[in-house]
Amino acid sequence: MAINIISWNVRGMCNSDRRGEMRRAARGWKPNILILQETKIKNWTDRMVNQIGDFGDFGWFFLPSRGRSGGILML
């Protein structure tokens, strides 16, 4: 089985329009693992994550941003 991993430096995802863009891209790529770097989000919620990936049953975790940089979300 081939595993499709996508890692993308998104340079900020603070607005829902940007999350919608990621959702459309992720649906096209159909990754097994999606890593978004430099999200600039301090605290992700289930609702925010579902704006990116409502692809069925999936797990996720994040590392928060610090100041104006950083933040990683892995789905």
Residue pairs with C-beta under 8 A, 6 or more apart in sequence:
3 32
3 33
4 29
4 30
4 31
4 32
4 33
5 31
5 32
5 33
5 34
5 35
6 26
6 29
6 31
6 33
6 34
6 35
7 35
7 37
8 34
8 35
8 36
8 37
9 37
9 38
10 18
10 22
10 36
10 37
10 38
10 39
11 38
11 40
12 18
12 38
12 39
12 40
13 19
13 22
13 36
13 39
13 40
13 41
13 73
14 40
14 41
16 51
19 48
19 51
19 52
20 51
22 36
22 52
23 51
23 52
23 53
23 54
26 34
26 52
26 53
26 55
27 55
33 74
33 75
34 52
34 53
34 74
34 75
35 72
35 73
35 74
35 75
36 52
36 72
36 73
36 74
36 75
37 71
37 72
38 65
38 69
38 70
38 71
39 62
39 65
39 71
39 72
39 73
40 65
40 68
40 69
40 70
40 71
41 48
41 62
41 64
41 65
41 71
41 73
42 64
42 65
42 71
43 64
44 60
44 62
44 73
49 60
49 73
49 75
52 73
52 75
53 60
53 75
58 75
59 75
60 73
60 74
60 75
61 73
61 74
62 71
62 72
62 73
62 74
63 70
63 71
63 72
64 70
64 71
65 71
